[in-house]
Amino acid sequence: MQGSEEGATPDGAAGEDGVLVSRVRVIEGQPLVERAEAYRALQAELAQRLEQAPGEA
């Protein structure tokens, strides 16, 4: 694969990776207490999305 196509998927997961990286960067800039809460919230959101994702056949 070439350039921006690398890691791209039909469901747009490559774009979601960029959003996740941006969120983590914002979280890392927060004070420790707020950072911990933000990571807990992010983990809960990702776990929920994973549980709702269709299973692989």
QUIKA-V470398 format. One record per residue. N is the residue number from 1. RES is the residue in one letter. PHI is phi in whole degrees, -180 to 180 (NA if undefined). PSI is psi in whole degrees, -180 to 180 (NA if undefined). Layout:
n = {N,N}
res = {RES,RES}
phi = {PHI,PHI}
psi = {PSI,PSI}
This chain:
n = {1,2,3,4,5,6,7,8,9,10,11,12,13,14,15,16,17,18,19,20,21,22,23,24,25,26,27,28,29,30,31,32,33,34,35,36,37,38,39,40,41,42,43,44,45,46,47,48,49,50,51,52,53,54,55,56,57}
res = {M,Q,G,S,E,E,G,A,T,P,D,G,A,A,G,E,D,G,V,L,V,S,R,V,R,V,I,E,G,Q,P,L,V,E,R,A,E,A,Y,R,A,L,Q,A,E,L,A,Q,R,L,E,Q,A,P,G,E,A}
phi = {NA,-123,42,-73,-75,-63,81,-74,-130,-61,-87,84,-62,-62,-67,-65,-60,-64,-66,-62,-61,-63,-63,-64,-63,-64,-59,-62,-84,-90,-61,-54,-63,-66,-62,-60,-65,-65,-66,-62,-64,-64,-62,-63,-64,-66,-63,-63,-64,-66,-65,-85,-69,-65,-70,-83,-95}
psi = {161,147,-121,-12,-22,125,-2,144,158,-27,5,18,-31,-40,-37,-32,-43,-38,-42,-45,-42,-42,-42,-39,-41,-45,-44,-24,-3,158,159,-47,-47,-36,-46,-45,-40,-40,-38,-45,-42,-43,-43,-42,-45,-39,-42,-44,-38,-42,-32,-12,144,143,157,138,NA}
